[in-house]
Amino acid sequence: MPEVQQAMGLLINAFDKYSSKEGDKFSLNKAELKELLENEFGELLGKANDKAAVDGIFKDLDTNKDNRVDFREFVSMVCCLTQMCHEYFISKK
Ligand SMILES: [Ca+2]
């Protein structure tokens, strides 16, 4: 499978793995987001185990303020982080 398609599938699977844990299967609550950040982003986001940091990230991501992070909101964060990583990558070339 082409790499980009593979990456899209992985993103969808990763989101589903956490969003399906409790409550609404198609969105992340704060506990689910925390787990996803810790397990899937680790060092990249630094201090996801800091409660204030998780609260802040959750608030930033939940752009429609329904107290849940849906796939669209999640993907916009991934996009943003990917761009940041890309800029870093270019600067190191
Ligand atoms: Ca939301």
PDB file of the backbone (N, CA, C, O) and the ligand in Angstrom, with CONECT records:
HET     CA  A 101       1
ATOM      1  N   MET A   1       0.857  -1.205   0.000  1.00  0.00           N
ATOM      2  CA  MET A   1       0.000   0.000   0.000  1.00  0.00           C
ATOM      3  C   MET A   1       0.893   1.254   0.000  1.00  0.00           C
ATOM      4  O   MET A   1       1.931   1.273   0.661  1.00  0.00           O
ATOM      5  N   PRO A   2       0.493   2.291  -0.735  1.00  0.00           N
ATOM      6  CA  PRO A   2       1.301   3.526  -0.710  1.00  0.00           C
ATOM      7  C   PRO A   2       1.449   4.068   0.711  1.00  0.00           C
ATOM      8  O   PRO A   2       0.554   3.917   1.542  1.00  0.00           O
ATOM      9  N   GLU A   3       2.574   4.691   0.971  1.00  0.00           N
ATOM     10  CA  GLU A   3       2.898   5.126   2.336  1.00  0.00           C
ATOM     11  C   GLU A   3       1.880   6.084   2.943  1.00  0.00           C
ATOM     12  O   GLU A   3       1.511   5.964   4.111  1.00  0.00           O
ATOM     13  N   VAL A   4       1.432   7.038   2.125  1.00  0.00           N
ATOM     14  CA  VAL A   4       0.514   8.039   2.682  1.00  0.00           C
ATOM     15  C   VAL A   4      -0.823   7.388   3.057  1.00  0.00           C
ATOM     16  O   VAL A   4      -1.426   7.724   4.077  1.00  0.00           O
ATOM     17  N   GLN A   5      -1.271   6.458   2.219  1.00  0.00           N
ATOM     18  CA  GLN A   5      -2.510   5.740   2.547  1.00  0.00           C
ATOM     19  C   GLN A   5      -2.348   4.925   3.814  1.00  0.00           C
ATOM     20  O   GLN A   5      -3.259   4.829   4.636  1.00  0.00           O
ATOM     21  N   GLN A   6      -1.164   4.339   3.953  1.00  0.00           N
ATOM     22  CA  GLN A   6      -0.871   3.569   5.151  1.00  0.00           C
ATOM     23  C   GLN A   6      -0.936   4.469   6.387  1.00  0.00           C
ATOM     24  O   GLN A   6      -1.503   4.101   7.416  1.00  0.00           O
ATOM     25  N   ALA A   7      -0.343   5.654   6.257  1.00  0.00           N
ATOM     26  CA  ALA A   7      -0.317   6.599   7.368  1.00  0.00           C
ATOM     27  C   ALA A   7      -1.739   7.018   7.737  1.00  0.00           C
ATOM     28  O   ALA A   7      -2.062   7.161   8.916  1.00  0.00           O
ATOM     29  N   MET A   8      -2.586   7.215   6.728  1.00  0.00           N
ATOM     30  CA  MET A   8      -3.970   7.614   7.010  1.00  0.00           C
ATOM     31  C   MET A   8      -4.696   6.501   7.765  1.00  0.00           C
ATOM     32  O   MET A   8      -5.435   6.762   8.714  1.00  0.00           O
ATOM     33  N   GLY A   9      -4.478   5.264   7.338  1.00  0.00           N
ATOM     34  CA  GLY A   9      -5.080   4.123   8.020  1.00  0.00           C
ATOM     35  C   GLY A   9      -4.619   4.013   9.461  1.00  0.00           C
ATOM     36  O   GLY A   9      -5.405   3.705  10.357  1.00  0.00           O
ATOM     37  N   LEU A  10      -3.342   4.267   9.671  1.00  0.00           N
ATOM     38  CA  LEU A  10      -2.791   4.190  11.023  1.00  0.00           C
ATOM     39  C   LEU A  10      -3.403   5.250  11.932  1.00  0.00           C
ATOM     40  O   LEU A  10      -3.701   4.991  13.098  1.00  0.00           O
ATOM     41  N   LEU A  11      -3.582   6.439  11.381  1.00  0.00           N
ATOM     42  CA  LEU A  11      -4.183   7.525  12.153  1.00  0.00           C
ATOM     43  C   LEU A  11      -5.604   7.184  12.569  1.00  0.00           C
ATOM     44  O   LEU A  11      -6.010   7.395  13.712  1.00  0.00           O
ATOM     45  N   ILE A  12      -6.349   6.651  11.605  1.00  0.00           N
ATOM     46  CA  ILE A  12      -7.744   6.288  11.881  1.00  0.00           C
ATOM     47  C   ILE A  12      -7.786   5.196  12.947  1.00  0.00           C
ATOM     48  O   ILE A  12      -8.585   5.267  13.881  1.00  0.00           O
ATOM     49  N   ASN A  13      -6.931   4.191  12.808  1.00  0.00           N
ATOM     50  CA  ASN A  13      -6.886   3.105  13.795  1.00  0.00           C
ATOM     51  C   ASN A  13      -6.493   3.605  15.174  1.00  0.00           C
ATOM     52  O   ASN A  13      -7.082   3.211  16.181  1.00  0.00           O
ATOM     53  N   ALA A  14      -5.484   4.483  15.211  1.00  0.00           N
ATOM     54  CA  ALA A  14      -5.006   4.983  16.497  1.00  0.00           C
ATOM     55  C   ALA A  14      -6.131   5.755  17.189  1.00  0.00           C
ATOM     56  O   ALA A  14      -6.355   5.585  18.387  1.00  0.00           O
ATOM     57  N   PHE A  15      -6.825   6.589  16.449  1.00  0.00           N
ATOM     58  CA  PHE A  15      -7.925   7.357  17.038  1.00  0.00           C
ATOM     59  C   PHE A  15      -8.995   6.409  17.581  1.00  0.00           C
ATOM     60  O   PHE A  15      -9.465   6.559  18.710  1.00  0.00           O
ATOM     61  N   ASP A  16      -9.365   5.441  16.763  1.00  0.00           N
ATOM     62  CA  ASP A  16     -10.420   4.492  17.126  1.00  0.00           C
ATOM     63  C   ASP A  16     -10.070   3.690  18.381  1.00  0.00           C
ATOM     64  O   ASP A  16     -10.926   3.404  19.218  1.00  0.00           O
ATOM     65  N   LYS A  17      -8.788   3.337  18.485  1.00  0.00           N
ATOM     66  CA  LYS A  17      -8.323   2.546  19.622  1.00  0.00           C
ATOM     67  C   LYS A  17      -8.656   3.243  20.948  1.00  0.00           C
ATOM     68  O   LYS A  17      -9.042   2.591  21.918  1.00  0.00           O
ATOM     69  N   TYR A  18      -8.503   4.564  20.978  1.00  0.00           N
ATOM     70  CA  TYR A  18      -8.755   5.308  22.215  1.00  0.00           C
ATOM     71  C   TYR A  18     -10.192   5.804  22.300  1.00  0.00           C
ATOM     72  O   TYR A  18     -10.796   5.783  23.373  1.00  0.00           O
ATOM     73  N   SER A  19     -10.739   6.250  21.176  1.00  0.00           N
ATOM     74  CA  SER A  19     -12.090   6.831  21.227  1.00  0.00           C
ATOM     75  C   SER A  19     -13.135   5.782  21.583  1.00  0.00           C
ATOM     76  O   SER A  19     -14.186   6.112  22.132  1.00  0.00           O
ATOM     77  N   SER A  20     -12.849   4.511  21.271  1.00  0.00           N
ATOM     78  CA  SER A  20     -13.854   3.469  21.524  1.00  0.00           C
ATOM     79  C   SER A  20     -13.815   2.941  22.956  1.00  0.00           C
ATOM     80  O   SER A  20     -14.615   2.079  23.321  1.00  0.00           O
ATOM     81  N   LYS A  21     -12.890   3.452  23.770  1.00  0.00           N
ATOM     82  CA  LYS A  21     -12.752   2.940  25.138  1.00  0.00           C
ATOM     83  C   LYS A  21     -13.970   3.187  26.003  1.00  0.00           C
ATOM     84  O   LYS A  21     -14.508   2.253  26.598  1.00  0.00           O
ATOM     85  N   GLU A  22     -14.409   4.425  26.080  1.00  0.00           N
ATOM     86  CA  GLU A  22     -15.577   4.706  26.906  1.00  0.00           C
ATOM     87  C   GLU A  22     -16.475   5.735  26.244  1.00  0.00           C
ATOM     88  O   GLU A  22     -16.041   6.503  25.386  1.00  0.00           O
ATOM     89  N   GLY A  23     -17.744   5.736  26.660  1.00  0.00           N
ATOM     90  CA  GLY A  23     -18.713   6.714  26.156  1.00  0.00           C
ATOM     91  C   GLY A  23     -18.847   6.672  24.650  1.00  0.00           C
ATOM     92  O   GLY A  23     -18.855   5.600  24.045  1.00  0.00           O
ATOM     93  N   ASP A  24     -18.950   7.840  24.051  1.00  0.00           N
ATOM     94  CA  ASP A  24     -19.103   7.990  22.602  1.00  0.00           C
ATOM     95  C   ASP A  24     -17.912   7.358  21.878  1.00  0.00           C
ATOM     96  O   ASP A  24     -16.761   7.734  22.101  1.00  0.00           O
ATOM     97  N   LYS A  25     -18.208   6.403  21.020  1.00  0.00           N
ATOM     98  CA  LYS A  25     -17.152   5.669  20.308  1.00  0.00           C
ATOM     99  C   LYS A  25     -16.400   6.512  19.289  1.00  0.00           C
ATOM    100  O   LYS A  25     -15.302   6.151  18.865  1.00  0.00           O
ATOM    101  N   PHE A  26     -16.991   7.634  18.897  1.00  0.00           N
ATOM    102  CA  PHE A  26     -16.390   8.404  17.807  1.00  0.00           C
ATOM    103  C   PHE A  26     -15.735   9.693  18.259  1.00  0.00           C
ATOM    104  O   PHE A  26     -15.399  10.552  17.445  1.00  0.00           O
ATOM    105  N   SER A  27     -15.557   9.821  19.567  1.00  0.00           N
ATOM    106  CA  SER A  27     -14.816  10.992  20.023  1.00  0.00           C
ATOM    107  C   SER A  27     -14.063  10.648  21.310  1.00  0.00           C
ATOM    108  O   SER A  27     -14.363   9.665  21.989  1.00  0.00           O
ATOM    109  N   LEU A  28     -13.084  11.483  21.618  1.00  0.00           N
ATOM    110  CA  LEU A  28     -12.245  11.268  22.796  1.00  0.00           C
ATOM    111  C   LEU A  28     -12.735  12.143  23.936  1.00  0.00           C
ATOM    112  O   LEU A  28     -12.994  13.331  23.747  1.00  0.00           O
ATOM    113  N   ASN A  29     -12.864  11.552  25.130  1.00  0.00           N
ATOM    114  CA  ASN A  29     -13.045  12.411  26.294  1.00  0.00           C
ATOM    115  C   ASN A  29     -11.650  12.730  26.839  1.00  0.00           C
ATOM    116  O   ASN A  29     -10.641  12.327  26.260  1.00  0.00           O
ATOM    117  N   LYS A  30     -11.605  13.448  27.945  1.00  0.00           N
ATOM    118  CA  LYS A  30     -10.302  13.909  28.417  1.00  0.00           C
ATOM    119  C   LYS A  30      -9.376  12.749  28.805  1.00  0.00           C
ATOM    120  O   LYS A  30      -8.178  12.785  28.525  1.00  0.00           O
ATOM    121  N   ALA A  31      -9.942  11.721  29.453  1.00  0.00           N
ATOM    122  CA  ALA A  31      -9.123  10.569  29.870  1.00  0.00           C
ATOM    123  C   ALA A  31      -8.571   9.835  28.654  1.00  0.00           C
ATOM    124  O   ALA A  31      -7.417   9.406  28.641  1.00  0.00           O
ATOM    125  N   GLU A  32      -9.410   9.698  27.637  1.00  0.00           N
ATOM    126  CA  GLU A  32      -8.970   9.006  26.419  1.00  0.00           C
ATOM    127  C   GLU A  32      -7.894   9.810  25.699  1.00  0.00           C
ATOM    128  O   GLU A  32      -6.921   9.253  25.192  1.00  0.00           O
ATOM    129  N   LEU A  33      -8.082  11.125  25.662  1.00  0.00           N
ATOM    130  CA  LEU A  33      -7.078  11.974  25.024  1.00  0.00           C
ATOM    131  C   LEU A  33      -5.741  11.870  25.758  1.00  0.00           C
ATOM    132  O   LEU A  33      -4.681  11.789  25.138  1.00  0.00           O
ATOM    133  N   LYS A  34      -5.810  11.873  27.082  1.00  0.00           N
ATOM    134  CA  LYS A  34      -4.593  11.787  27.887  1.00  0.00           C
ATOM    135  C   LYS A  34      -3.829  10.508  27.553  1.00  0.00           C
ATOM    136  O   LYS A  34      -2.614  10.532  27.357  1.00  0.00           O
ATOM    137  N   GLU A  35      -4.548   9.406  27.491  1.00  0.00           N
ATOM    138  CA  GLU A  35      -3.916   8.122  27.184  1.00  0.00           C
ATOM    139  C   GLU A  35      -3.305   8.135  25.786  1.00  0.00           C
ATOM    140  O   GLU A  35      -2.188   7.663  25.579  1.00  0.00           O
ATOM    141  N   LEU A  36      -4.050   8.679  24.840  1.00  0.00           N
ATOM    142  CA  LEU A  36      -3.552   8.758  23.463  1.00  0.00           C
ATOM    143  C   LEU A  36      -2.282   9.601  23.397  1.00  0.00           C
ATOM    144  O   LEU A  36      -1.306   9.223  22.749  1.00  0.00           O
ATOM    145  N   LEU A  37      -2.307  10.747  24.074  1.00  0.00           N
ATOM    146  CA  LEU A  37      -1.133  11.629  24.056  1.00  0.00           C
ATOM    147  C   LEU A  37       0.072  10.918  24.659  1.00  0.00           C
ATOM    148  O   LEU A  37       1.176  10.973  24.117  1.00  0.00           O
ATOM    149  N   GLU A  38      -0.154  10.253  25.784  1.00  0.00           N
ATOM    150  CA  GLU A  38       0.950   9.567  26.462  1.00  0.00           C
ATOM    151  C   GLU A  38       1.527   8.438  25.619  1.00  0.00           C
ATOM    152  O   GLU A  38       2.742   8.307  25.469  1.00  0.00           O
ATOM    153  N   ASN A  39       0.623   7.621  25.071  1.00  0.00           N
ATOM    154  CA  ASN A  39       1.086   6.422  24.364  1.00  0.00           C
ATOM    155  C   ASN A  39       1.543   6.685  22.943  1.00  0.00           C
ATOM    156  O   ASN A  39       2.472   6.036  22.461  1.00  0.00           O
ATOM    157  N   GLU A  40       0.907   7.622  22.271  1.00  0.00           N
ATOM    158  CA  GLU A  40       1.180   7.804  20.842  1.00  0.00           C
ATOM    159  C   GLU A  40       2.092   8.985  20.534  1.00  0.00           C
ATOM    160  O   GLU A  40       2.722   9.021  19.477  1.00  0.00           O
ATOM    161  N   PHE A  41       2.167   9.945  21.443  1.00  0.00           N
ATOM    162  CA  PHE A  41       3.012  11.105  21.157  1.00  0.00           C
ATOM    163  C   PHE A  41       4.236  11.178  22.053  1.00  0.00           C
ATOM    164  O   PHE A  41       5.265  11.738  21.675  1.00  0.00           O
ATOM    165  N   GLY A  42       4.114  10.608  23.237  1.00  0.00           N
ATOM    166  CA  GLY A  42       5.239  10.539  24.167  1.00  0.00           C
ATOM    167  C   GLY A  42       6.051  11.814  24.244  1.00  0.00           C
ATOM    168  O   GLY A  42       5.547  12.869  24.628  1.00  0.00           O
ATOM    169  N   GLU A  43       7.297  11.704  23.878  1.00  0.00           N
ATOM    170  CA  GLU A  43       8.261  12.801  23.989  1.00  0.00           C
ATOM    171  C   GLU A  43       7.898  14.026  23.161  1.00  0.00           C
ATOM    172  O   GLU A  43       8.237  15.156  23.512  1.00  0.00           O
ATOM    173  N   LEU A  44       7.213  13.785  22.070  1.00  0.00           N
ATOM    174  CA  LEU A  44       6.902  14.866  21.132  1.00  0.00           C
ATOM    175  C   LEU A  44       6.140  16.006  21.799  1.00  0.00           C
ATOM    176  O   LEU A  44       6.371  17.178  21.501  1.00  0.00           O
ATOM    177  N   LEU A  45       5.224  15.647  22.711  1.00  0.00           N
ATOM    178  CA  LEU A  45       4.456  16.676  23.393  1.00  0.00           C
ATOM    179  C   LEU A  45       4.989  16.960  24.785  1.00  0.00           C
ATOM    180  O   LEU A  45       4.482  17.839  25.483  1.00  0.00           O
ATOM    181  N   GLY A  46       6.023  16.210  25.195  1.00  0.00           N
ATOM    182  CA  GLY A  46       6.627  16.460  26.483  1.00  0.00           C
ATOM    183  C   GLY A  46       5.778  16.006  27.642  1.00  0.00           C
ATOM    184  O   GLY A  46       5.734  14.818  27.961  1.00  0.00           O
ATOM    185  N   LYS A  47       5.103  16.946  28.275  1.00  0.00           N
ATOM    186  CA  LYS A  47       4.495  16.659  29.569  1.00  0.00           C
ATOM    187  C   LYS A  47       2.996  16.392  29.532  1.00  0.00           C
ATOM    188  O   LYS A  47       2.220  17.112  30.159  1.00  0.00           O
ATOM    189  N   ALA A  48       2.589  15.362  28.801  1.00  0.00           N
ATOM    190  CA  ALA A  48       1.167  15.037  28.725  1.00  0.00           C
ATOM    191  C   ALA A  48       0.640  14.477  30.043  1.00  0.00           C
ATOM    192  O   ALA A  48      -0.572  14.412  30.247  1.00  0.00           O
ATOM    193  N   ASN A  49       1.539  14.073  30.934  1.00  0.00           N
ATOM    194  CA  ASN A  49       1.054  13.568  32.225  1.00  0.00           C
ATOM    195  C   ASN A  49       0.798  14.699  33.218  1.00  0.00           C
ATOM    196  O   ASN A  49       0.279  14.479  34.312  1.00  0.00           O
ATOM    197  N   ASP A  50       1.167  15.899  32.820  1.00  0.00           N
ATOM    198  CA  ASP A  50       0.864  17.086  33.606  1.00  0.00           C
ATOM    199  C   ASP A  50      -0.615  17.438  33.367  1.00  0.00           C
ATOM    200  O   ASP A  50      -1.026  17.693  32.235  1.00  0.00           O
ATOM    201  N   LYS A  51      -1.401  17.448  34.448  1.00  0.00           N
ATOM    202  CA  LYS A  51      -2.842  17.625  34.287  1.00  0.00           C
ATOM    203  C   LYS A  51      -3.212  18.955  33.610  1.00  0.00           C
ATOM    204  O   LYS A  51      -4.096  19.005  32.754  1.00  0.00           O
ATOM    205  N   ALA A  52      -2.527  20.014  34.005  1.00  0.00           N
ATOM    206  CA  ALA A  52      -2.815  21.319  33.420  1.00  0.00           C
ATOM    207  C   ALA A  52      -2.528  21.318  31.925  1.00  0.00           C
ATOM    208  O   ALA A  52      -3.248  21.939  31.143  1.00  0.00           O
ATOM    209  N   ALA A  53      -1.455  20.605  31.530  1.00  0.00           N
ATOM    210  CA  ALA A  53      -1.098  20.541  30.115  1.00  0.00           C
ATOM    211  C   ALA A  53      -2.177  19.803  29.330  1.00  0.00           C
ATOM    212  O   ALA A  53      -2.561  20.224  28.239  1.00  0.00           O
ATOM    213  N   VAL A  54      -2.662  18.693  29.895  1.00  0.00           N
ATOM    214  CA  VAL A  54      -3.710  17.928  29.215  1.00  0.00           C
ATOM    215  C   VAL A  54      -4.979  18.777  29.098  1.00  0.00           C
ATOM    216  O   VAL A  54      -5.621  18.805  28.048  1.00  0.00           O
ATOM    217  N   ASP A  55      -5.333  19.465  30.185  1.00  0.00           N
ATOM    218  CA  ASP A  55      -6.504  20.353  30.137  1.00  0.00           C
ATOM    219  C   ASP A  55      -6.363  21.382  29.027  1.00  0.00           C
ATOM    220  O   ASP A  55      -7.310  21.651  28.288  1.00  0.00           O
ATOM    221  N   GLY A  56      -5.161  21.955  28.920  1.00  0.00           N
ATOM    222  CA  GLY A  56      -4.909  22.983  27.913  1.00  0.00           C
ATOM    223  C   GLY A  56      -5.012  22.434  26.501  1.00  0.00           C
ATOM    224  O   GLY A  56      -5.624  23.047  25.626  1.00  0.00           O
ATOM    225  N   ILE A  57      -4.409  21.274  26.288  1.00  0.00           N
ATOM    226  CA  ILE A  57      -4.447  20.660  24.957  1.00  0.00           C
ATOM    227  C   ILE A  57      -5.881  20.307  24.587  1.00  0.00           C
ATOM    228  O   ILE A  57      -6.327  20.537  23.462  1.00  0.00           O
ATOM    229  N   PHE A  58      -6.597  19.739  25.567  1.00  0.00           N
ATOM    230  CA  PHE A  58      -7.991  19.354  25.333  1.00  0.00           C
ATOM    231  C   PHE A  58      -8.817  20.579  24.917  1.00  0.00           C
ATOM    232  O   PHE A  58      -9.592  20.523  23.962  1.00  0.00           O
ATOM    233  N   LYS A  59      -8.640  21.664  25.638  1.00  0.00           N
ATOM    234  CA  LYS A  59      -9.387  22.892  25.349  1.00  0.00           C
ATOM    235  C   LYS A  59      -9.058  23.439  23.952  1.00  0.00           C
ATOM    236  O   LYS A  59      -9.935  23.888  23.214  1.00  0.00           O
ATOM    237  N   ASP A  60      -7.758  23.385  23.619  1.00  0.00           N
ATOM    238  CA  ASP A  60      -7.334  23.860  22.299  1.00  0.00           C
ATOM    239  C   ASP A  60      -7.911  23.005  21.177  1.00  0.00           C
ATOM    240  O   ASP A  60      -8.318  23.516  20.133  1.00  0.00           O
ATOM    241  N   LEU A  61      -7.939  21.700  21.410  1.00  0.00           N
ATOM    242  CA  LEU A  61      -8.393  20.792  20.350  1.00  0.00           C
ATOM    243  C   LEU A  61      -9.896  20.839  20.161  1.00  0.00           C
ATOM    244  O   LEU A  61     -10.393  20.724  19.040  1.00  0.00           O
ATOM    245  N   ASP A  62     -10.624  21.010  21.263  1.00  0.00           N
ATOM    246  CA  ASP A  62     -12.087  20.968  21.205  1.00  0.00           C
ATOM    247  C   ASP A  62     -12.618  22.291  20.666  1.00  0.00           C
ATOM    248  O   ASP A  62     -13.162  23.113  21.404  1.00  0.00           O
ATOM    249  N   THR A  63     -12.443  22.473  19.358  1.00  0.00           N
ATOM    250  CA  THR A  63     -12.765  23.788  18.790  1.00  0.00           C
ATOM    251  C   THR A  63     -14.265  24.076  18.777  1.00  0.00           C
ATOM    252  O   THR A  63     -14.665  25.239  18.823  1.00  0.00           O
ATOM    253  N   ASN A  64     -15.105  23.034  18.716  1.00  0.00           N
ATOM    254  CA  ASN A  64     -16.549  23.323  18.737  1.00  0.00           C
ATOM    255  C   ASN A  64     -17.133  23.277  20.152  1.00  0.00           C
ATOM    256  O   ASN A  64     -18.347  23.361  20.339  1.00  0.00           O
ATOM    257  N   LYS A  65     -16.245  23.141  21.146  1.00  0.00           N
ATOM    258  CA  LYS A  65     -16.618  23.235  22.565  1.00  0.00           C
ATOM    259  C   LYS A  65     -17.745  22.295  22.985  1.00  0.00           C
ATOM    260  O   LYS A  65     -18.623  22.691  23.752  1.00  0.00           O
ATOM    261  N   ASP A  66     -17.733  21.055  22.493  1.00  0.00           N
ATOM    262  CA  ASP A  66     -18.752  20.106  22.953  1.00  0.00           C
ATOM    263  C   ASP A  66     -18.177  19.154  24.006  1.00  0.00           C
ATOM    264  O   ASP A  66     -18.790  18.148  24.362  1.00  0.00           O
ATOM    265  N   ASN A  67     -16.977  19.505  24.493  1.00  0.00           N
ATOM    266  CA  ASN A  67     -16.329  18.729  25.545  1.00  0.00           C
ATOM    267  C   ASN A  67     -15.888  17.335  25.099  1.00  0.00           C
ATOM    268  O   ASN A  67     -15.699  16.434  25.916  1.00  0.00           O
ATOM    269  N   ARG A  68     -15.731  17.183  23.800  1.00  0.00           N
ATOM    270  CA  ARG A  68     -15.207  15.938  23.242  1.00  0.00           C
ATOM    271  C   ARG A  68     -14.287  16.305  22.087  1.00  0.00           C
ATOM    272  O   ARG A  68     -14.458  17.337  21.438  1.00  0.00           O
ATOM    273  N   VAL A  69     -13.310  15.442  21.844  1.00  0.00           N
ATOM    274  CA  VAL A  69     -12.432  15.673  20.705  1.00  0.00           C
ATOM    275  C   VAL A  69     -12.783  14.648  19.639  1.00  0.00           C
ATOM    276  O   VAL A  69     -12.531  13.456  19.813  1.00  0.00           O
ATOM    277  N   ASP A  70     -13.364  15.107  18.538  1.00  0.00           N
ATOM    278  CA  ASP A  70     -13.735  14.174  17.473  1.00  0.00           C
ATOM    279  C   ASP A  70     -12.577  13.997  16.494  1.00  0.00           C
ATOM    280  O   ASP A  70     -11.526  14.622  16.640  1.00  0.00           O
ATOM    281  N   PHE A  71     -12.779  13.150  15.511  1.00  0.00           N
ATOM    282  CA  PHE A  71     -11.679  12.824  14.609  1.00  0.00           C
ATOM    283  C   PHE A  71     -11.152  14.057  13.879  1.00  0.00           C
ATOM    284  O   PHE A  71      -9.945  14.224  13.707  1.00  0.00           O
ATOM    285  N   ARG A  72     -12.063  14.901  13.462  1.00  0.00           N
ATOM    286  CA  ARG A  72     -11.647  16.103  12.739  1.00  0.00           C
ATOM    287  C   ARG A  72     -10.752  17.001  13.601  1.00  0.00           C
ATOM    288  O   ARG A  72      -9.747  17.540  13.138  1.00  0.00           O
ATOM    289  N   GLU A  73     -11.145  17.140  14.849  1.00  0.00           N
ATOM    290  CA  GLU A  73     -10.357  17.967  15.765  1.00  0.00           C
ATOM    291  C   GLU A  73      -8.991  17.325  16.036  1.00  0.00           C
ATOM    292  O   GLU A  73      -7.974  18.013  16.123  1.00  0.00           O
ATOM    293  N   PHE A  74      -8.990  16.010  16.165  1.00  0.00           N
ATOM    294  CA  PHE A  74      -7.742  15.271  16.390  1.00  0.00           C
ATOM    295  C   PHE A  74      -6.797  15.425  15.193  1.00  0.00           C
ATOM    296  O   PHE A  74      -5.607  15.694  15.354  1.00  0.00           O
ATOM    297  N   VAL A  75      -7.346  15.250  14.009  1.00  0.00           N
ATOM    298  CA  VAL A  75      -6.520  15.300  12.804  1.00  0.00           C
ATOM    299  C   VAL A  75      -5.909  16.690  12.599  1.00  0.00           C
ATOM    300  O   VAL A  75      -4.801  16.813  12.076  1.00  0.00           O
ATOM    301  N   SER A  76      -6.626  17.722  13.007  1.00  0.00           N
ATOM    302  CA  SER A  76      -6.055  19.060  12.828  1.00  0.00           C
ATOM    303  C   SER A  76      -4.823  19.213  13.725  1.00  0.00           C
ATOM    304  O   SER A  76      -3.882  19.920  13.365  1.00  0.00           O
ATOM    305  N   MET A  77      -4.824  18.561  14.884  1.00  0.00           N
ATOM    306  CA  MET A  77      -3.621  18.602  15.732  1.00  0.00           C
ATOM    307  C   MET A  77      -2.477  17.834  15.070  1.00  0.00           C
ATOM    308  O   MET A  77      -1.334  18.290  15.051  1.00  0.00           O
ATOM    309  N   VAL A  78      -2.807  16.662  14.530  1.00  0.00           N
ATOM    310  CA  VAL A  78      -1.779  15.842  13.887  1.00  0.00           C
ATOM    311  C   VAL A  78      -1.160  16.601  12.708  1.00  0.00           C
ATOM    312  O   VAL A  78       0.054  16.582  12.508  1.00  0.00           O
ATOM    313  N   CYS A  79      -2.015  17.264  11.942  1.00  0.00           N
ATOM    314  CA  CYS A  79      -1.553  18.080  10.810  1.00  0.00           C
ATOM    315  C   CYS A  79      -0.564  19.135  11.270  1.00  0.00           C
ATOM    316  O   CYS A  79       0.511  19.307  10.695  1.00  0.00           O
ATOM    317  N   CYS A  80      -0.957  19.833  12.320  1.00  0.00           N
ATOM    318  CA  CYS A  80      -0.150  20.908  12.865  1.00  0.00           C
ATOM    319  C   CYS A  80       1.207  20.375  13.337  1.00  0.00           C
ATOM    320  O   CYS A  80       2.249  20.959  13.042  1.00  0.00           O
ATOM    321  N   LEU A  81       1.181  19.259  14.074  1.00  0.00           N
ATOM    322  CA  LEU A  81       2.423  18.667  14.561  1.00  0.00           C
ATOM    323  C   LEU A  81       3.292  18.162  13.414  1.00  0.00           C
ATOM    324  O   LEU A  81       4.517  18.270  13.452  1.00  0.00           O
ATOM    325  N   THR A  82       2.637  17.610  12.395  1.00  0.00           N
ATOM    326  CA  THR A  82       3.376  17.095  11.244  1.00  0.00           C
ATOM    327  C   THR A  82       4.099  18.232  10.533  1.00  0.00           C
ATOM    328  O   THR A  82       5.244  18.089  10.103  1.00  0.00           O
ATOM    329  N   GLN A  83       3.403  19.370  10.417  1.00  0.00           N
ATOM    330  CA  GLN A  83       4.037  20.543   9.804  1.00  0.00           C
ATOM    331  C   GLN A  83       5.236  21.003  10.615  1.00  0.00           C
ATOM    332  O   GLN A  83       6.280  21.345  10.060  1.00  0.00           O
ATOM    333  N   MET A  84       5.078  21.008  11.937  1.00  0.00           N
ATOM    334  CA  MET A  84       6.190  21.417  12.797  1.00  0.00           C
ATOM    335  C   MET A  84       7.379  20.460  12.643  1.00  0.00           C
ATOM    336  O   MET A  84       8.530  20.892  12.571  1.00  0.00           O
ATOM    337  N   CYS A  85       7.086  19.171  12.595  1.00  0.00           N
ATOM    338  CA  CYS A  85       8.155  18.179  12.416  1.00  0.00           C
ATOM    339  C   CYS A  85       8.835  18.364  11.065  1.00  0.00           C
ATOM    340  O   CYS A  85      10.051  18.223  10.939  1.00  0.00           O
ATOM    341  N   HIS A  86       8.030  18.681  10.066  1.00  0.00           N
ATOM    342  CA  HIS A  86       8.579  18.880   8.725  1.00  0.00           C
ATOM    343  C   HIS A  86       9.519  20.071   8.688  1.00  0.00           C
ATOM    344  O   HIS A  86      10.598  20.006   8.099  1.00  0.00           O
ATOM    345  N   GLU A  87       9.098  21.168   9.325  1.00  0.00           N
ATOM    346  CA  GLU A  87       9.961  22.347   9.367  1.00  0.00           C
ATOM    347  C   GLU A  87      11.284  22.039  10.074  1.00  0.00           C
ATOM    348  O   GLU A  87      12.349  22.498   9.662  1.00  0.00           O
ATOM    349  N   TYR A  88      11.187  21.264  11.127  1.00  0.00           N
ATOM    350  CA  TYR A  88      12.377  20.851  11.858  1.00  0.00           C
ATOM    351  C   TYR A  88      13.293  20.018  10.956  1.00  0.00           C
ATOM    352  O   TYR A  88      14.508  20.210  10.914  1.00  0.00           O
ATOM    353  N   PHE A  89      12.666  19.096  10.245  1.00  0.00           N
ATOM    354  CA  PHE A  89      13.381  18.203   9.321  1.00  0.00           C
ATOM    355  C   PHE A  89      14.109  19.003   8.243  1.00  0.00           C
ATOM    356  O   PHE A  89      15.272  18.739   7.937  1.00  0.00           O
ATOM    357  N   ILE A  90      13.407  19.986   7.670  1.00  0.00           N
ATOM    358  CA  ILE A  90      14.001  20.827   6.627  1.00  0.00           C
ATOM    359  C   ILE A  90      15.180  21.635   7.193  1.00  0.00           C
ATOM    360  O   ILE A  90      16.227  21.763   6.558  1.00  0.00           O
ATOM    361  N   SER A  91      14.983  22.168   8.389  1.00  0.00           N
ATOM    362  CA  SER A  91      16.043  23.006   8.976  1.00  0.00           C
ATOM    363  C   SER A  91      17.298  22.196   9.275  1.00  0.00           C
ATOM    364  O   SER A  91      18.391  22.754   9.378  1.00  0.00           O
ATOM    365  N   LYS A  92      17.144  20.880   9.416  1.00  0.00           N
ATOM    366  CA  LYS A  92      18.293  20.031   9.729  1.00  0.00           C
ATOM    367  C   LYS A  92      19.005  19.536   8.474  1.00  0.00           C
ATOM    368  O   LYS A  92      20.062  18.910   8.554  1.00  0.00           O
ATOM    369  N   LYS A  93      18.416  19.822   7.316  1.00  0.00           N
ATOM    370  CA  LYS A  93      18.970  19.283   6.065  1.00  0.00           C
ATOM    371  C   LYS A  93      20.190  20.086   5.601  1.00  0.00           C
ATOM    372  O   LYS A  93      20.780  19.771   4.568  1.00  0.00           O
TER     373      LYS A  93
HETATM  374 CA    CA A 101     -15.315  18.788  19.957  1.00  0.00          CA2+
END
